[in-house]
Amino acid sequence: PATDTTAAQRDGYSPPCSCTIRTARVRTSLENLFVVLLVMLHPTQELEPPANPARFNTASSAAPEREELERQLDSLQRDIRQLQIERDLLKKANELLKKGLGVDLQLLSNREKTLLVGALKDLYRLPELLAQLGLARSSYFYHRARVKMADKYLAMRRRIAEIFELNHCCY
């Protein structure tokens, strides 16, 4: 090609000799770009407008189609995201709550839903999880605070368990 000939003329080598090194050097150097363009374009060539300019103006006809395809793409990506969230919620419900994979997420208690949101909030945004579970934001924060709050009957529960064990697990 033209770059081999240009490189051969510049470096004083024959074109078949050391083609690869010269070609790579010429293609990466900017100083020979103008020379290559001159070899490829003859001075007699002139730019003229196309014979059928409407053929090249596809932006006006393709714009509505492109916008429709982009809307469909966005819709499909949202659907995929929703399905991923639902799958992960079902897996976590099976793992944390020991519920089956076919459990209806809407039938879970708010406390159980709060546990699921807490387990997946690092992967998904909070509003996405709450919407998927049908859990109000206020309910989520209420149950989250309840989980963090200390059990006021903890000492009593421990004492009852001790008495139960002292009586050989009999009431």
C-alpha positions as CSV (number, residue, x, y, z in Angstrom):
1,P,0.0,0.0,0.0
2,A,0.8,3.7,0.0
3,T,2.3,3.6,3.5
4,D,4.9,0.9,2.5
5,T,6.0,3.0,-0.4
6,T,6.2,6.2,1.6
7,A,8.1,4.4,4.4
8,A,10.5,2.9,1.8
9,Q,11.1,6.3,0.2
10,R,11.7,8.0,3.5
11,D,14.0,5.4,5.1
12,G,15.8,4.5,1.8
13,Y,14.8,0.8,1.9
14,S,13.1,-1.3,-0.7
15,P,9.4,-2.0,0.1
16,P,9.7,-5.7,0.7
17,C,12.6,-5.2,3.2
18,S,11.5,-4.8,6.8
19,C,8.0,-4.0,5.9
20,T,6.4,-4.6,9.3
21,I,8.7,-2.3,11.3
22,R,8.6,0.5,8.9
23,T,4.8,0.2,8.3
24,A,4.2,0.3,12.1
25,R,6.5,3.3,12.5
26,V,4.9,5.2,9.7
27,R,1.4,4.4,10.7
28,T,2.0,5.7,14.3
29,S,4.0,8.8,13.4
30,L,2.0,12.0,12.7
31,E,4.7,13.5,10.5
32,N,3.9,11.1,7.7
33,L,0.2,11.5,7.8
34,F,0.2,14.4,5.4
35,V,2.4,12.5,3.0
36,V,0.2,9.4,3.1
37,L,-2.9,11.6,2.4
38,L,-1.1,13.2,-0.6
39,V,-0.2,9.8,-2.0
40,M,-3.8,8.6,-1.6
41,L,-5.5,11.7,-3.0
42,H,-4.6,12.9,-6.4
43,P,-4.7,16.7,-6.9
44,T,-7.2,16.3,-9.7
45,Q,-9.8,14.9,-7.4
46,E,-12.3,17.5,-6.2
47,L,-15.2,17.2,-3.8
48,E,-18.6,17.4,-5.4
49,P,-22.0,17.1,-3.9
50,P,-23.7,13.7,-4.1
51,A,-26.0,13.1,-7.1
52,N,-28.9,12.2,-4.8
53,P,-28.6,14.2,-1.5
54,A,-31.8,12.7,0.0
55,R,-30.1,9.3,0.0
56,F,-27.7,10.6,2.6
57,N,-30.3,12.4,4.8
58,T,-31.6,9.5,6.8
59,A,-31.6,11.3,10.1
60,S,-35.1,12.7,9.6
61,S,-36.7,9.4,8.7
62,A,-34.8,7.3,11.2
63,A,-35.2,9.6,14.2
64,P,-38.7,8.5,15.2
65,E,-37.8,4.8,14.7
66,R,-34.6,5.3,16.8
67,E,-36.5,7.0,19.5
68,E,-39.1,4.2,19.6
69,L,-36.4,1.6,19.8
70,E,-34.7,3.5,22.6
71,R,-38.0,3.7,24.5
72,Q,-38.4,-0.1,24.0
73,L,-34.8,-0.7,25.2
74,D,-35.4,1.4,28.3
75,S,-38.6,-0.5,29.0
76,L,-37.0,-3.8,28.6
77,Q,-34.0,-2.8,30.9
78,R,-36.5,-1.7,33.6
79,D,-38.3,-5.1,33.3
80,I,-35.1,-7.0,33.6
81,R,-34.1,-5.0,36.7
82,Q,-37.5,-5.7,38.3
83,L,-37.1,-9.4,37.6
84,Q,-33.6,-9.4,39.0
85,I,-34.9,-7.8,42.2
86,E,-37.7,-10.2,42.5
87,R,-35.4,-13.2,42.0
88,D,-33.0,-11.9,44.7
89,L,-35.9,-11.3,47.1
90,L,-37.2,-14.8,46.7
91,K,-33.7,-16.3,47.2
92,K,-33.2,-14.2,50.3
93,A,-36.6,-15.1,51.6
94,N,-35.6,-18.8,51.2
95,E,-32.3,-18.2,52.8
96,L,-33.2,-15.9,55.7
97,L,-36.8,-16.7,56.5
98,K,-36.7,-20.4,55.4
99,K,-39.6,-19.7,53.1
100,G,-40.0,-21.7,49.9
101,L,-38.9,-20.2,46.6
102,G,-42.6,-19.9,45.5
103,V,-43.6,-17.7,48.5
104,D,-45.7,-14.7,47.7
105,L,-43.7,-11.7,48.8
106,Q,-46.8,-9.7,49.4
107,L,-48.0,-12.1,52.1
108,L,-44.9,-11.7,54.2
109,S,-45.2,-9.7,57.4
110,N,-43.7,-6.2,57.5
111,R,-41.0,-7.5,59.9
112,E,-40.0,-10.2,57.4
113,K,-40.0,-7.7,54.6
114,T,-37.8,-5.4,56.6
115,L,-35.3,-8.2,57.1
116,L,-35.2,-8.8,53.3
117,V,-34.7,-5.1,52.6
118,G,-31.9,-5.0,55.1
119,A,-30.2,-7.9,53.4
120,L,-30.4,-6.5,49.9
121,K,-30.1,-2.8,50.4
122,D,-26.4,-2.9,49.4
123,L,-27.3,-4.3,46.0
124,Y,-30.4,-2.3,45.2
125,R,-31.8,1.1,46.0
126,L,-34.2,1.3,48.9
127,P,-37.2,2.7,46.9
128,E,-36.9,-0.2,44.4
129,L,-37.0,-2.8,47.1
130,L,-39.8,-1.1,49.0
131,A,-41.9,-0.9,45.8
132,Q,-41.3,-4.5,44.9
133,L,-42.3,-5.7,48.4
134,G,-45.2,-3.3,48.7
135,L,-43.8,-2.0,52.0
136,A,-44.3,1.6,53.1
137,R,-41.2,3.6,53.8
138,S,-42.4,4.5,57.3
139,S,-43.2,0.8,58.1
140,Y,-39.7,-0.1,57.0
141,F,-38.0,2.4,59.3
142,Y,-40.4,1.5,62.2
143,H,-39.5,-2.2,62.0
144,R,-35.8,-1.4,61.5
145,A,-35.8,0.6,64.7
146,R,-37.7,-2.2,66.5
147,V,-35.1,-4.8,65.5
148,K,-32.3,-2.5,66.8
149,M,-34.1,-1.8,70.0
150,A,-33.2,-4.0,73.0
151,D,-35.8,-6.5,74.2
152,K,-37.2,-5.1,77.5
153,Y,-38.2,-8.7,78.6
154,L,-34.8,-10.2,77.8
155,A,-33.9,-10.7,81.5
156,M,-37.3,-12.3,82.2
157,R,-37.0,-14.6,79.2
158,R,-33.6,-15.8,80.4
159,R,-34.9,-16.4,83.9
160,I,-37.8,-18.4,82.6
161,A,-35.5,-20.5,80.4
162,E,-33.2,-21.2,83.5
163,I,-36.2,-22.4,85.6
164,F,-37.4,-24.6,82.8
165,E,-34.0,-26.3,82.5
166,L,-33.7,-26.7,86.3
167,N,-37.0,-28.5,86.3
168,H,-35.7,-31.0,83.7
169,C,-37.5,-29.3,80.9
170,C,-40.9,-29.7,82.6
171,Y,-43.4,-27.0,83.3
